[in-house]
Amino acid sequence: MKNLLIASSLFTVMIIGIFLSVNVINHNCSNLQKLNSSLEIYIINENYQGAYDLSLDYKTEWEKTSKFLTLNIHHEDIDHLDSEILKLTQYIKLKDRSEGLATVYVMKYLVNHIMSHEKVSIANIF
Amino acid sequence: MLILVIRTFFLYFAVIFIMRMMGKKQIGELEPFELVIALMISDLATFPMEDIRIPISHALIPIITLLFLQVGTSYIELKSEKARRILTGTPSILIKDGKIDIEELRYQRFNINDLLEELRLKGYFNLSDIQYAILETSGELSILPKTGQSNATKDDLNIEITQESLPVPLIMDGYINYKNLKLLEKDETWLYHILKKNKISTVKEVFVGMLDSKNKFYYQLKEGKDKKR
């Protein structure tokens, strides 16, 4: 009976923890997606100074977010986004519009990929 | 590299905790669903141990879920006969009244060689010696030999016996186990008296000292030569 109680409590705490973590992940990823959209607009409008400043802000935001994400998601997903962010800063610096846009698009996809992993869906279950 | 050591430490203690929670049965003879859980846990714990890209939470979440499932299933099994039948199955009688149940043997995919092997392992070489053979849900074969073939007990021979008690260690590696001494309702003076009777000057000289099942003091000195009763 004691074991059942401990196991149930542990399980309940874990489920609550999962819900909270998923909420935090989704919140952080939504913020990143907003930044991605702004970056995209800056690059389309060829506002490279604004895009560069924003990409540095993005990097800082990502460093904060990734610390929490490493506890919950596969580190490979984080590494992919890490390298894309580093690439982006340099593409913007060199005013490379096409590579910059392509990188932002990949970043959008990767952030979306992190969020979709946490969704309870048939695709994810099977 | 250090991270691997830390992760291994963490997962090792987490799995020990989970296994302890599951009880002794998990370590000994397993029921089908318990075996599945044991196999799954071992796999789940190893992957994040060797691959640092996998977060530990990815192992802990399924392990805790399995713990919950195992404890929950055991509880349901305890309460419901039907659930027990579904999850664990029922024992199968392979030999009934000295006769092999061929249908049951086929159903259990247990061939005659398996049966004979199991019987031999239990010390029965003749099929004719067996009255009942039951295949338990854990895969073990329990045997009831024919009355004439079973070992004679002390009761059968009308031998008077006194019930033996559990041996209790009193000195371990030169240290007195006060808890066991208290359990026997004895004190240090009694122990020192026993030691003196055996010509031992200090407790430190004793490697192991215990009261055996016949209530006699058994000891071995640290030199490892002297052994007395």
Interface residues (C-beta under 8 A of the other chain):
Chain A: N3 L4 I6 A7 S8 L10 F11 M14 I18 T70 L71 N72 I73 H74 H75 E76 D79
Chain B: M21 M22 G23 I52 R53 I54 P55 S57 H58 L60 I61 I64 T65 L67 F68 Q70 V71 G72 Y75
